[in-house]
Amino acid sequence: MTAPVLVAVVSAELMAEFFADADVERLRATASALGGEYVRVDRLADVPDLGAARVVVTSWGAVPFDAALLARMPRLGLVAHTGATVKAFVTDELFDRGVQVTQAGAAMARPVAEVSLAFTLLLLHRIGEMSVALRSPGGWYDPAVGVQHQILGAPIAVIGASRTGRSYLELIRALGARPMLVDPTVDAAEAAALGAEKVELDDALRRARIVALHAPTLPVTHHMIGQRELALMPDGAGLVNTARSWLIDGDALETELLTGRISAALDVFDEEPMPHDSPLRSRANVLLTPHRAAGTVEGRREQGRIVADEVEAFAAGRPLRQTVTREQLAVMA
């Protein structure tokens, strides 16, 4: 293998998921424009000579770019990630050397927001509970599943004005919900511009029929929803988490859900895969998906297009649109 200038450390399976043929060709053409070749590998260790590498495209499971690795890559100028968070492998050494970092998380906001919307509708209409009741022997409608609601006019608390939170806000507004926004970085005027009422967390929890979490992973957001906060939610309310398990005290949530007082729809968990003996697996008031909210065909291909766009911009000397700074890394999940 000759020393490549563009290395995609992405499995063949994920490469096909993320990159259309045309975007793979764009990577090849960019490598040629940089004066060398493109190569795809499963592991960076599979490339014996990294001395010419200018660009590395990463995916999940990337190894940390520490001083020892960077010593083998004196010409590295860009790390372009196909996912969102780069916390696990981007280091201060990268920024110290002036290497640019970019990611494709913008493509994940819409599909995750759509799953949050789907969860919202399922919880409001008690679809999960009714489906379970109907599948039991001789089952039909059981009033014990709880009261059904429509989204039109429903008070919904959105916790976090992230990219996904804003996309979710747009969707629920279009369906006539009455959104409340909890985010200390957003003032009342900006919340109003987003079509929401700015409120404090406790007020939102007391008033909301659905609480949807879209907050970042920060020290201050760790277990921001615990036993006290869950107790503030009205009977029959629903909790949606497609963001991060970090935000919820998992033990407190499990205890609350086992009472049947509230319902929940969860795509993220403290332990993944979710333990096979978790009592939540058998609860009719709990909807579960295996951390796949962003896994749409269209979203994945958009992630690949973003990476190809960023790599082209780097090669042409143009500003990147999805850069990650040292400051952003410090607060990234």
C-alpha positions as CSV (number, residue, x, y, z in Angstrom):
1,M,0.0,0.0,0.0
2,T,1.4,3.4,-1.0
3,A,1.1,6.2,1.6
4,P,-2.4,7.6,1.2
5,V,-3.4,11.3,1.6
6,L,-7.0,10.5,2.5
7,V,-7.8,7.6,4.8
8,A,-11.4,6.6,5.6
9,V,-11.3,4.5,8.8
10,V,-14.9,3.2,8.2
11,S,-16.0,-0.4,7.9
12,A,-17.2,-1.6,4.5
13,E,-20.7,-1.9,5.9
14,L,-20.9,1.6,7.3
15,M,-19.2,3.0,4.2
16,A,-22.1,1.7,2.1
17,E,-24.6,3.0,4.7
18,F,-23.1,6.6,4.8
19,F,-21.7,7.2,1.3
20,A,-23.4,7.0,-2.0
21,D,-21.2,6.0,-4.9
22,A,-21.0,9.6,-6.0
23,D,-19.7,10.7,-2.6
24,V,-17.1,8.0,-2.6
25,E,-15.9,9.3,-5.9
26,R,-15.8,12.8,-4.5
27,L,-13.4,11.5,-1.8
28,R,-11.2,9.8,-4.4
29,A,-11.2,13.0,-6.5
30,T,-10.3,15.1,-3.5
31,A,-7.4,12.7,-2.6
32,S,-6.1,13.2,-6.2
33,A,-6.5,17.0,-5.8
34,L,-4.4,16.7,-2.7
35,G,-1.7,14.9,-4.6
36,G,-2.2,11.3,-3.6
37,E,-4.6,8.4,-3.1
38,Y,-7.7,7.5,-1.1
39,V,-7.9,4.3,0.9
40,R,-10.6,2.8,3.1
41,V,-9.5,0.6,6.0
42,D,-11.2,-1.0,9.0
43,R,-8.5,0.2,11.4
44,L,-6.0,3.0,11.2
45,A,-3.4,0.4,12.2
46,D,-4.0,-1.2,8.8
47,V,-2.2,1.6,7.1
48,P,1.6,1.0,7.5
49,D,2.6,4.5,6.3
50,L,0.6,7.5,7.5
51,G,3.3,10.0,6.7
52,A,1.4,11.5,3.7
53,A,-2.0,11.5,5.3
54,R,-3.7,14.9,5.1
55,V,-7.3,13.8,5.9
56,V,-8.7,11.0,8.1
57,V,-12.4,10.2,7.9
58,T,-13.6,8.5,11.1
59,S,-16.5,6.5,12.3
60,W,-17.6,4.9,15.6
61,G,-14.8,3.2,17.5
62,A,-12.0,5.6,16.3
63,V,-8.8,5.4,18.3
64,P,-7.6,8.6,20.2
65,F,-5.4,10.9,18.1
66,D,-2.7,11.1,20.8
67,A,0.8,12.4,20.5
68,A,2.2,9.0,19.5
69,L,-0.3,8.6,16.6
70,L,0.1,12.2,15.5
71,A,3.9,11.8,15.4
72,R,3.2,9.3,12.5
73,M,1.0,11.9,10.7
74,P,3.0,15.1,10.4
75,R,0.9,16.4,7.5
76,L,-2.5,15.7,9.0
77,G,-4.8,18.7,8.5
78,L,-8.4,17.4,9.0
79,V,-10.3,14.8,10.9
80,A,-13.8,14.4,9.5
81,H,-16.2,12.4,11.6
82,T,-19.2,10.6,10.0
83,G,-21.2,10.8,13.3
84,A,-21.8,13.5,15.9
85,T,-19.7,13.4,19.1
86,V,-16.0,13.2,18.7
87,K,-15.3,13.2,22.4
88,A,-13.8,9.7,22.5
89,F,-11.0,10.3,20.1
90,V,-10.3,14.0,19.6
91,T,-7.5,15.3,21.8
92,D,-5.9,18.6,22.8
93,E,-2.9,17.5,20.7
94,L,-5.0,17.8,17.6
95,F,-5.9,21.3,18.3
96,D,-2.4,22.1,19.5
97,R,-1.1,21.1,16.0
98,G,-3.8,23.1,14.2
99,V,-5.6,20.1,12.9
100,Q,-9.2,20.9,12.0
101,V,-12.1,18.7,13.2
102,T,-15.5,18.4,11.7
103,Q,-18.5,16.2,12.2
104,A,-21.8,15.3,10.5
105,G,-24.2,15.6,13.5
106,A,-26.4,18.1,11.7
107,A,-27.8,15.3,9.5
108,M,-29.0,13.5,12.6
109,A,-31.3,16.2,14.0
110,R,-34.2,15.6,11.7
111,P,-34.5,11.8,12.0
112,V,-34.1,11.9,15.8
113,A,-36.7,14.7,16.0
114,E,-39.1,12.6,13.9
115,V,-38.7,9.6,16.3
116,S,-39.3,12.0,19.2
117,L,-42.5,13.1,17.4
118,A,-43.5,9.5,16.8
119,F,-42.9,8.7,20.5
120,T,-44.9,11.7,21.4
121,L,-47.9,10.7,19.4
122,L,-47.7,7.1,20.6
123,L,-47.7,8.2,24.2
124,L,-50.5,10.7,23.8
125,H,-52.7,8.2,22.1
126,R,-51.8,5.2,24.4
127,I,-50.9,3.1,21.3
128,G,-48.3,1.0,23.2
129,E,-50.6,0.1,26.0
130,M,-53.5,-0.6,23.7
131,S,-51.4,-2.8,21.5
132,V,-50.2,-4.9,24.5
133,A,-53.7,-5.2,25.8
134,L,-55.0,-6.3,22.4
135,R,-52.4,-9.0,22.1
136,S,-53.4,-10.7,25.4
137,P,-55.7,-13.7,25.2
138,G,-59.2,-12.3,24.5
139,G,-58.0,-8.8,24.9
140,W,-59.7,-5.8,23.4
141,Y,-60.0,-2.3,24.8
142,D,-59.0,-1.9,28.4
143,P,-59.9,1.4,30.1
144,A,-56.9,0.9,32.5
145,V,-54.5,1.9,29.7
146,G,-55.3,5.5,30.6
147,V,-56.8,8.6,29.0
148,Q,-56.0,9.4,25.3
149,H,-55.0,12.8,24.1
150,Q,-54.4,14.5,20.8
151,I,-51.3,16.7,20.1
152,L,-53.4,19.7,19.0
153,G,-53.3,22.0,22.0
154,A,-51.2,19.6,24.1
155,P,-48.7,21.3,26.5
156,I,-45.3,19.8,25.6
157,A,-42.1,20.6,27.4
158,V,-38.9,20.6,25.2
159,I,-35.8,20.4,27.4
160,G,-33.0,21.8,25.4
161,A,-32.9,24.0,22.3
162,S,-30.3,21.8,20.5
163,R,-30.4,21.2,16.8
164,T,-32.7,18.2,17.5
165,G,-34.7,20.2,20.0
166,R,-35.3,22.9,17.5
167,S,-36.3,20.4,14.8
168,Y,-38.7,18.7,17.2
169,L,-40.2,22.1,18.1
170,E,-40.8,22.8,14.4
171,L,-42.6,19.5,14.0
172,I,-44.9,19.7,17.1
173,R,-45.7,23.4,16.4
174,A,-46.9,22.3,12.9
175,L,-49.3,19.9,14.6
176,G,-50.7,22.5,16.9
177,A,-49.0,21.6,20.2
178,R,-48.4,24.3,22.9
179,P,-44.6,24.0,23.4
180,M,-42.7,25.1,26.5
181,L,-38.9,25.5,26.2
182,V,-36.4,24.9,29.0
183,D,-33.0,26.1,28.2
184,P,-30.8,28.6,30.2
185,T,-29.0,29.7,27.0
186,V,-32.2,30.9,25.4
187,D,-34.1,34.0,26.4
188,A,-37.8,34.6,26.2
189,A,-37.6,36.5,22.9
190,E,-35.6,33.7,21.2
191,A,-38.0,31.1,22.7
192,A,-40.9,33.0,21.3
193,A,-39.2,33.1,17.9
194,L,-39.0,29.4,18.1
195,G,-42.8,29.3,18.8
196,A,-42.4,28.3,22.5
197,E,-42.9,29.7,25.9
198,K,-39.7,30.0,27.9
199,V,-40.2,28.3,31.3
200,E,-38.2,26.9,34.2
201,L,-37.8,23.1,34.5
202,D,-40.0,22.6,37.5
203,D,-42.8,24.6,35.9
204,A,-42.5,22.7,32.7
205,L,-42.6,19.3,34.4
206,R,-45.8,20.3,36.4
207,R,-47.6,21.5,33.3
208,A,-46.5,19.2,30.4
209,R,-48.4,16.3,29.1
210,I,-45.2,15.2,27.3
211,V,-41.6,16.0,28.4
212,A,-39.1,15.6,25.5
213,L,-35.4,15.6,26.4
214,H,-33.0,17.2,23.9
215,A,-30.4,18.7,26.3
216,P,-26.5,18.3,26.0
217,T,-24.3,16.3,28.2
218,L,-22.9,18.8,30.7
219,P,-22.0,18.4,34.4
220,V,-25.1,20.5,35.2
221,T,-27.4,18.2,33.1
222,H,-26.3,15.0,34.8
223,H,-29.5,13.3,36.2
224,M,-31.4,16.6,35.7
225,I,-34.5,14.4,35.8
226,G,-34.4,12.5,39.0
227,Q,-36.9,11.3,41.6
228,R,-37.9,14.8,42.7
229,E,-38.4,15.9,39.1
230,L,-40.3,12.8,38.0
231,A,-42.7,13.3,41.0
232,L,-43.6,16.7,39.6
233,M,-45.0,15.2,36.4
234,P,-48.8,14.8,36.4
235,D,-50.4,11.4,36.4
236,G,-50.6,10.0,32.9
237,A,-47.8,12.3,31.5
238,G,-45.2,10.8,29.2
239,L,-41.4,11.2,29.1
240,V,-39.5,11.0,25.7
241,N,-35.7,10.5,25.7
242,T,-34.0,10.2,22.3
243,A,-31.0,12.3,23.6
244,R,-28.8,10.9,26.3
245,S,-29.3,8.6,29.2
246,W,-27.0,10.9,31.1
247,L,-30.0,13.3,31.6
248,I,-32.1,10.9,33.7
249,D,-31.5,9.0,36.9
250,G,-32.2,5.6,35.5
251,D,-33.0,3.9,38.8
252,A,-35.5,6.7,39.7
253,L,-37.1,6.4,36.3
254,E,-37.4,2.7,36.5
255,T,-39.0,3.0,40.0
256,E,-41.5,5.5,38.7
257,L,-42.4,3.6,35.6
258,L,-43.0,0.4,37.5
259,T,-45.8,2.2,39.4
260,G,-47.6,2.8,36.1
261,R,-48.2,6.4,37.1
262,I,-46.4,7.9,34.0
263,S,-45.3,6.4,30.7
264,A,-42.0,6.7,28.7
265,A,-40.5,6.2,25.3
266,L,-36.7,5.6,25.4
267,D,-34.0,5.2,22.7
268,V,-31.0,5.6,24.9
269,F,-29.8,3.7,28.0
270,D,-27.1,3.7,30.6
271,E,-26.1,0.2,29.4
272,E,-26.3,-0.7,25.8
273,P,-27.4,-3.2,24.8
274,M,-30.1,-2.9,27.4
275,P,-29.9,-5.8,30.0
276,H,-32.1,-8.7,28.9
277,D,-33.6,-8.9,32.4
278,S,-34.6,-5.2,32.7
279,P,-38.1,-5.0,34.0
280,L,-38.8,-2.2,31.6
281,R,-38.8,-4.6,28.7
282,S,-42.1,-6.1,29.7
283,R,-43.9,-2.9,30.7
284,A,-46.9,-1.8,28.6
285,N,-46.3,1.8,29.6
286,V,-42.7,1.8,28.2
287,L,-41.8,2.1,24.5
288,L,-38.2,1.0,23.7
289,T,-36.0,1.3,20.6
290,P,-32.3,0.2,20.5
291,H,-30.6,3.6,20.1
292,R,-31.5,3.8,16.4
293,A,-33.4,7.1,16.2
294,A,-30.9,8.6,13.8
295,G,-30.6,5.4,11.7
296,T,-32.7,6.4,8.6
297,V,-31.4,5.7,5.1
298,E,-31.7,9.4,4.2
299,G,-30.1,10.6,7.3
300,R,-27.1,8.3,7.0
301,R,-26.5,9.4,3.4
302,E,-26.7,13.0,4.4
303,Q,-24.0,12.3,7.0
304,G,-21.8,11.0,4.2
305,R,-22.6,14.0,2.0
306,I,-21.6,16.4,4.8
307,V,-18.3,14.6,5.3
308,A,-17.6,14.7,1.5
309,D,-18.5,18.4,1.4
310,E,-16.2,19.2,4.3
311,V,-13.3,17.2,2.8
312,E,-13.7,19.0,-0.5
313,A,-13.8,22.4,1.3
314,F,-10.6,21.6,3.2
315,A,-8.8,20.6,0.0
316,A,-9.9,23.8,-1.7
317,G,-8.9,26.0,1.2
318,R,-12.5,27.0,1.9
319,P,-14.0,27.5,5.4
320,L,-15.5,24.4,6.9
321,R,-19.2,24.5,8.0
322,Q,-19.3,21.8,10.7
323,T,-16.1,22.4,12.7
324,V,-15.7,21.4,16.3
325,T,-13.6,23.8,18.4
326,R,-11.6,23.0,21.6
327,E,-14.3,24.8,23.6
328,Q,-17.1,22.8,22.0
329,L,-15.3,19.6,22.7
330,A,-15.1,20.4,26.4
331,V,-18.9,20.3,26.6
332,M,-19.6,17.6,24.1
333,A,-21.2,14.3,25.1
